[in-house]
Amino acid sequence: MDKKFRECVESYIKELEKEFMKILENPKMDKKAKNLATKPLATKKKILLNTLDALELIEKESKK
């Protein structure tokens, strides 16, 4: 996998995590609103991590 691509995805994941923490730290939002706001961020992060794992697996298999 291209190192630059991996760094880009990891950078995006860090940005998602920062946004996630901003939502959790917001005292004006109740638990339900925080949950609704953070669910899409958690889903995006999981998709990106799964994509990286899948690309690594494909790369390993193609080298065999």
C-alpha positions, 0 to 999 in steps of 0.5 A, a space after each residue: 500500500 502506498 505510504 502516502 495514502 496510508 498517512 492520508 487516511 490516518 490523518 483523516 481518522 485523527 481529524 474524526 477523533 478530534 471532532 468526536 472529542 469536541 462533541 463529547 466535551 460539549 456541555 450544551 448537548 445532552 446524551 442523546 444528541 451526543 450519541 446522534 452526532 458521534 455515531 456517523 463519525 464512529 462509523 466513518 472511522 470503522 469503515 476507514 480502518 476496515 478499508 486499510 485492513 482489506 488493502 493490506 490483506 490484498 497486498 499480502 495476497 498479491 505478493 504470494 
